[in-house]
Amino acid sequence: FIMFCVRMAKENWFEVRATRSAQTSEPYTDGVDDPALLEFIQTWCLNEHAVLKMQSLPLELQQRVMAEFSPPPHVANVSDKLFHFCRLVEKSHADQATAEGGSWELAAESSQSEAGATHADERAASDEEWALAEFCERWSLNQDGIAKLRSLPPSLQQRVMAEFHAPPHLSDFNGKFIMFCVRMAKENWFEVRATRSAQTSEPYTDGVDDPALLEFIQTWCLNEHAVLKMQSLPLELQQRVMAEFSPPPHVANVSDKLFHFCRLVEKSHADQATAEGGSWELAAESSQSEAGATHADERAASDEEWALAEFCERWSLNQDGIAKLRSLPPSLQQRVMAEFHAPPHLSDFNGKFIMFCVR
């Protein structure tokens, strides 16, 4: 029904806009002398917040906003949409100025002579942002859903928006949408990892002399917390972590994941040392000569731990849900993770999951 209303609103845009203008409060026109800007404000019935944002822009950007602004007909708050569109235009223009080695002010003065191709590229970027905003509004995505979509590379965002479908009877599409994004990210892991490395902040490399460790830190763009944990490990365990660490593609905080993986490796190694009747230090010194079979068993254990962590993250399990899963025997844990399913419209799966474990 909602999608039907949206389609009808699009087909009758002028009537919708006229009704909206009649219903909303008077536009804010105080101190507006430019006839073109005044007409634009009255056309869209903009409030003070949006008008002040428009007036803060250089004249050239004001003209661009007035030429390009065209929100979908079902947008309820046009003023808020205009405000965010202004910020998008500002950012696009500032990014271009930075790329050209100039300042914002110089770019604003010289932009009239810019090539039409550059302007077309910026227009395309704003069109992509509009498409994303319209998609989020059409599927009523919440902050979690929007964040998941924006975490994907641009090309993957386009694929997700083109291919996502859900049964129309659902009242909440967010759970199904987030799981769809996770699946798409897994299928395009290398693209996601490359984008994540480019977007994250600089890795922490202070005091790192080992070339192998330095490359590992830069590959995963690790923060100080994770790097210090790595440096606290014996050399043999560092090498094991670098060889085995491979987080799922949808993990947002790789550094945190690495920190917990280091602790898992430490615990596994300490447990082994205890079982053999030796101390942690002795095990660290003698572990180079351990049999490959033992190492394979530990690798399998860490793989199982990864599978468990990924399952908990996929279903957004809280501490109660995780505790219930961990209380089961390993073989039953595997069955639960393989067989558990829940309706995608649920916003919290913990109650259903705990009852499933009990059953």
ZATI-399918 format. One line per 4 residues: number of its first residue (from 0); their letters; for each residue y, z, x of C-alpha. Coordinates in nm, 4 decimals. Layout:
# ZATI-399918
NUM> a> Y:Z:X; ...;
//
This chain:
# ZATI-399918
0> fimf> 0.0000:0.0000:0.0000; 0.2435:0.0910:0.2784; 0.1766:-0.2356:0.4579; 0.2260:-0.4228:0.1293;
4> cvrm> 0.5643:-0.2506:0.0867; 0.6609:-0.3448:0.4423; 0.5729:-0.7084:0.3776; 0.7723:-0.7111:0.0534;
8> aken> 1.0678:-0.5511:0.2318; 1.0581:-0.8189:0.4998; 1.0505:-1.0947:0.2392; 1.3489:-0.9407:0.0590;
12> wfev> 1.5464:-0.8254:0.3618; 1.8966:-0.8941:0.2280; 1.8302:-0.6995:-0.0907; 1.6879:-0.4093:0.1096;
16> ratr> 1.9878:-0.4046:0.3417; 2.2337:-0.4216:0.0521; 2.0610:-0.1313:-0.1228; 2.0486:0.0697:0.1959;
20> saqt> 2.4200:0.0156:0.2588; 2.4977:0.1253:-0.0949; 2.2903:0.4407:-0.0659; 2.3977:0.5582:0.2767;
24> sepy> 2.7170:0.7409:0.3576; 3.0347:0.5628:0.4633; 3.0321:0.4037:0.8092; 3.2226:0.5775:1.0874;
28> tdgv> 3.5238:0.3625:1.1804; 3.7690:0.6117:1.3326; 3.9510:0.4636:1.6316; 3.7799:0.1242:1.6014;
32> ddpa> 4.0365:-0.1538:1.6602; 3.8155:-0.4488:1.7523; 3.7645:-0.6568:1.4334; 3.4210:-0.7802:1.5484;
36> llef> 3.2993:-0.4281:1.6236; 3.4450:-0.3014:1.2966; 3.2580:-0.5663:1.1000; 2.9366:-0.4850:1.2862;
40> iqtw> 2.9714:-0.1126:1.2072; 3.0358:-0.1799:0.8400; 2.7497:-0.4289:0.8143; 2.4986:-0.1743:0.9406;
44> clne> 2.6778:0.1309:0.8001; 2.6584:0.3074:1.1363; 2.7210:0.6798:1.1751; 2.9422:0.8504:1.4334;
48> havl> 2.6586:0.9007:1.6839; 2.5809:0.5276:1.6966; 2.9469:0.4172:1.6980; 3.0382:0.6421:1.9899;
52> kmqs> 2.7424:0.5026:2.1821; 2.8615:0.1476:2.1130; 3.2143:0.2330:2.2271; 3.0804:0.3781:2.5534;
56> lple> 2.9381:0.0382:2.6531; 3.1291:-0.2240:2.8555; 3.2675:-0.5020:2.6378; 3.0061:-0.7507:2.7565;
60> lqqr> 2.7221:-0.5187:2.6582; 2.8848:-0.4448:2.3230; 2.8842:-0.8171:2.2520; 2.5229:-0.8475:2.3592;
64> vmae> 2.4179:-0.5618:2.1308; 2.6043:-0.7134:1.8367; 2.4385:-1.0505:1.9021; 2.0820:-0.9234:1.9486;
68> fspp> 2.0495:-0.6184:1.7248; 1.8213:-0.7003:1.4337; 1.5983:-0.4107:1.3249; 1.2937:-0.4527:1.1022;
72> phva> 1.3841:-0.4228:0.7313; 1.1724:-0.1113:0.6767; 1.3662:0.0983:0.9307; 1.5128:0.3979:0.7463;
76> nvsd> 1.7629:0.5157:1.0083; 1.9467:0.2103:1.1383; 2.2023:0.4188:1.3303; 1.9318:0.5911:1.5307;
80> klfh> 1.7653:0.2547:1.5977; 2.0963:0.1133:1.7176; 2.1526:0.4097:1.9494; 1.8149:0.3584:2.1198;
84> fcrl> 1.8704:-0.0176:2.1363; 2.1992:0.0450:2.3207; 2.0163:0.2620:2.5718; 1.7559:-0.0102:2.6191;
88> veks> 2.0268:-0.2698:2.6869; 2.1994:-0.0325:2.9307; 1.8766:0.0297:3.1217; 1.7888:-0.3395:3.1347;
92> hadq> 2.1329:-0.4223:3.2694; 2.1294:-0.1359:3.5215; 1.7831:-0.2356:3.6478; 1.9024:-0.5906:3.7004;
96> atae> 2.2111:-0.4705:3.8887; 1.9950:-0.2502:4.1125; 1.7547:-0.5361:4.1833; 2.0474:-0.7543:4.2886;
100> ggsw> 2.1798:-0.4840:4.5206; 2.4962:-0.4256:4.3215; 2.6398:-0.1332:4.1294; 2.6631:-0.0924:3.7508;
104> elaa> 3.0373:-0.1547:3.7557; 3.0105:-0.4692:3.9700; 2.7328:-0.6019:3.7506; 2.9403:-0.5396:3.4370;
108> essq> 3.2330:-0.7337:3.5840; 3.0308:-1.0305:3.7090; 2.7692:-1.0594:3.4352; 2.9555:-1.3342:3.2457;
112> seag> 2.8519:-1.5767:3.5205; 2.4835:-1.4790:3.5277; 2.2246:-1.7497:3.4774; 2.0907:-1.8062:3.1278;
116> atha> 1.7355:-1.7562:3.2510; 1.8069:-1.3963:3.3473; 1.9576:-1.3271:3.0083; 1.6513:-1.4806:2.8452;
120> dera> 1.4262:-1.2479:3.0459; 1.6253:-0.9445:2.9310; 1.6131:-1.0699:2.5745; 1.2355:-1.0998:2.6049;
124> asde> 1.2163:-0.7420:2.7333; 1.4145:-0.6139:2.4365; 1.1953:-0.8194:2.2024; 0.8885:-0.6530:2.3555;
128> ewal> 1.0427:-0.3108:2.3001; 1.1141:-0.4003:1.9381; 0.7570:-0.5197:1.8917; 0.6275:-0.1918:2.0342;
132> aefc> 0.8558:0.0157:1.8122; 0.7560:-0.1848:1.5054; 0.3853:-0.1463:1.5874; 0.4215:0.2314:1.6240;
136> erws> 0.6074:0.2508:1.2948; 0.3613:0.0261:1.1121; 0.0658:0.2450:1.2090; 0.2655:0.5712:1.1746;
140> lnqd> 0.1752:0.6761:1.5277; 0.2658:1.0294:1.6346; 0.3875:1.1337:1.9791; 0.0322:1.1406:2.1204;
144> giak> -0.0392:0.7899:1.9989; 0.2916:0.6519:2.1290; 0.2441:0.8226:2.4665; -0.1060:0.6764:2.4979;
148> lrsl> 0.0240:0.3256:2.4218; 0.3134:0.3543:2.6678; 0.0781:0.4803:2.9417; -0.0948:0.1399:2.9481;
152> ppsl> 0.0209:-0.1573:3.1587; 0.2471:-0.4003:2.9616; -0.0201:-0.6714:2.9411; -0.2720:-0.4198:2.8072;
156> qqrv> -0.0146:-0.2891:2.5587; 0.0117:-0.6409:2.4182; -0.3667:-0.6701:2.3870; -0.3935:-0.3326:2.2141;
160> maef> -0.1193:-0.4210:1.9640; -0.2829:-0.7572:1.8941; -0.6410:-0.6330:1.8574; -0.6143:-0.2888:1.6990;
164> happ> -0.7333:-0.2675:1.3396; -0.8292:0.0270:1.1209; -0.9621:0.0721:0.7671; -0.6654:0.0751:0.5246;
168> hlsd> -0.7967:0.3853:0.3430; -0.7265:0.6107:0.6437; -0.4302:0.8427:0.6069; -0.3932:0.9023:0.9815;
172> fngk> -0.4630:0.6276:1.2345; -0.3761:0.8245:1.5488; -0.7258:0.9458:1.6406; -0.8802:0.6019:1.5999;
176> fimf> -0.5911:0.4387:1.7850; -0.6097:0.6744:2.0846; -0.9855:0.6187:2.1162; -0.9243:0.2409:2.0976;
180> cvrm> -0.6711:0.2696:2.3825; -0.9178:0.4753:2.5886; -1.1873:0.2113:2.5425; -0.9484:-0.0704:2.6363;
184> aken> -0.8354:0.1243:2.9445; -1.1972:0.1731:3.0539; -1.2649:-0.1997:3.0175; -0.9565:-0.2783:3.2289;
188> wfev> -0.9806:0.0059:3.4794; -0.8501:-0.1773:3.7875; -0.5382:-0.2980:3.6086; -0.4703:0.0527:3.4754;
192> ratr> -0.5185:0.2147:3.8151; -0.2879:-0.0362:3.9870; -0.0162:0.0237:3.7284; -0.0581:0.3998:3.7476;
196> saqt> -0.0189:0.3920:4.1264; 0.2985:0.1864:4.0949; 0.4537:0.4088:3.8272; 0.3814:0.7560:3.9598;
200> sepy> 0.6041:0.9484:4.1976; 0.5635:0.9386:4.5755; 0.2430:1.0971:4.7127; 0.2663:1.4168:4.9176;
204> tdgv> 0.1820:1.3317:5.2789; 0.3579:1.6057:5.4795; 0.1448:1.7232:5.7714; -0.1378:1.4746:5.7012;
208> ddpa> -0.2624:1.3250:6.0301; -0.6092:1.1981:5.9339; -0.5748:0.8228:5.8519; -0.8662:0.8324:5.6049;
212> llef> -0.7213:1.1287:5.4172; -0.3745:0.9711:5.4227; -0.5099:0.6512:5.2668; -0.6963:0.8521:5.0020;
216> iqtw> -0.3791:1.0459:4.9115; -0.1734:0.7276:4.8835; -0.4405:0.5483:4.6800; -0.4430:0.8215:4.4142;
220> clne> -0.0765:0.9208:4.4602; -0.1700:1.2878:4.4888; 0.0845:1.5685:4.4562; 0.1298:1.8681:4.6869;
224> havl> -0.1037:2.0932:4.4856; -0.3952:1.8505:4.5188; -0.3283:1.7659:4.8847; -0.3180:2.1308:4.9907;
228> kmqs> -0.6493:2.1851:4.8125; -0.8012:1.8911:4.9983; -0.6740:2.0224:5.3313; -0.8289:2.3629:5.2626;
232> lple> -1.1795:2.2103:5.2523; -1.4071:2.1761:5.5557; -1.4068:1.8233:5.6987; -1.7523:1.7481:5.5603;
236> lqqr> -1.6478:1.8427:5.2063; -1.3257:1.6420:5.2390; -1.5354:1.3372:5.3206; -1.7658:1.4049:5.0277;
240> vmae> -1.4721:1.4355:4.7869; -1.3199:1.1104:4.9161; -1.6545:0.9344:4.8731; -1.7362:1.0630:4.5227;
244> fspp> -1.4016:1.1090:4.3458; -1.3645:0.8464:4.0721; -1.1850:0.9736:3.7602; -1.2007:0.8001:3.4218;
248> phva> -0.9217:0.5400:3.3760; -0.7523:0.7242:3.0884; -0.6879:1.0417:3.2928; -0.3119:1.0994:3.2959;
252> nvsd> -0.2954:1.3639:3.5720; -0.5132:1.2433:3.8587; -0.3905:1.5177:4.0938; -0.5035:1.7899:3.8564;
256> klfh> -0.8384:1.6165:3.8136; -0.8808:1.5975:4.1909; -0.8005:1.9683:4.2281; -1.0730:2.0667:3.9810;
260> fcrl> -1.3167:1.8213:4.1371; -1.2606:1.9890:4.4761; -1.3405:2.3257:4.3195; -1.6570:2.1777:4.1680;
264> veks> -1.7682:2.0465:4.5063; -1.6910:2.3838:4.6676; -1.8964:2.5687:4.4062; -2.1876:2.3287:4.4335;
268> hadq> -2.1906:2.3679:4.8100; -2.1587:2.7465:4.7956; -2.4412:2.7718:4.5402; -2.6616:2.5658:4.7669;
272> atae> -2.5766:2.7826:5.0670; -2.6588:3.0973:4.8675; -2.9903:2.9529:4.7495; -3.0849:2.8804:5.1104;
276> ggsw> -2.9985:3.2354:5.2138; -2.7012:3.1367:5.4272; -2.3285:3.1973:5.4107; -2.0584:2.9484:5.3120;
280> elaa> -1.9464:2.9113:5.6728; -2.2982:2.8533:5.8020; -2.3646:2.5991:5.5293; -2.0437:2.4162:5.6167;
284> essq> -2.1484:2.3946:5.9822; -2.5062:2.2856:5.9179; -2.4571:2.0600:5.6189; -2.4362:1.7425:5.8276;
288> seag> -2.8119:1.7685:5.8841; -2.9116:1.8285:5.5225; -3.1601:1.5945:5.3606; -3.0272:1.2995:5.1610;
292> atha> -3.2286:1.4082:4.8587; -3.0310:1.7310:4.8293; -2.7057:1.5389:4.8496; -2.8302:1.3045:4.5764;
296> dera> -2.9084:1.6019:4.3526; -2.5570:1.7375:4.4021; -2.4113:1.3936:4.3307; -2.6061:1.3823:4.0044;
300> asde> -2.4746:1.7280:3.9142; -2.1167:1.6207:3.9772; -2.1735:1.3063:3.7655; -2.2956:1.5268:3.4807;
304> ewal> -1.9879:1.7455:3.5181; -1.7657:1.4376:3.5021; -1.9434:1.3210:3.1864; -1.8926:1.6630:3.0288;
308> aefc> -1.5228:1.6725:3.1263; -1.4679:1.3209:2.9919; -1.6400:1.4083:2.6628; -1.4204:1.7185:2.6182;
312> erws> -1.1086:1.5152:2.6887; -1.2079:1.2306:2.4560; -1.2539:1.4680:2.1616; -0.9570:1.6922:2.2607;
316> lnqd> -1.1790:2.0012:2.2594; -1.0096:2.3396:2.2939; -1.1476:2.6412:2.4809; -1.3761:2.7388:2.1907;
320> giak> -1.5270:2.3923:2.1704; -1.5773:2.3677:2.5478; -1.7331:2.7163:2.5608; -1.9742:2.6253:2.2810;
324> lrsl> -2.0809:2.3079:2.4617; -2.1299:2.4866:2.7932; -2.3381:2.7584:2.6247; -2.6097:2.5027:2.5437;
328> ppsl> -2.8981:2.4142:2.7785; -2.8250:2.1013:2.9896; -3.0699:1.8841:2.7974; -2.9113:1.9883:2.4671;
332> qqrv> -2.5647:1.9259:2.6066; -2.6677:1.5663:2.6728; -2.7991:1.5246:2.3178; -2.4842:1.6721:2.1660;
336> maef> -2.2594:1.4434:2.3699; -2.4695:1.1415:2.2762; -2.4995:1.2129:1.9035; -2.1733:1.3782:1.8021;
340> happ> -1.9470:1.1672:1.5805; -1.6555:1.2582:1.3563; -1.4301:1.0719:1.1130; -1.1425:0.9140:1.3136;
344> hlsd> -0.8779:1.0364:1.0685; -0.9317:1.4009:1.1712; -0.6538:1.5423:1.3856; -0.8682:1.8325:1.5157;
348> fngk> -1.2378:1.7841:1.5899; -1.3111:2.1347:1.7209; -1.4357:2.2925:1.3964; -1.6658:2.0031:1.3180;
352> fimf> -1.7905:1.9938:1.6766; -1.8723:2.3650:1.6903; -2.0627:2.3427:1.3607; -2.2516:2.0415:1.4985;
356> cvr> -2.3517:2.2432:1.8082; -2.4661:2.5324:1.5895; -2.6758:2.2992:1.3764;
//
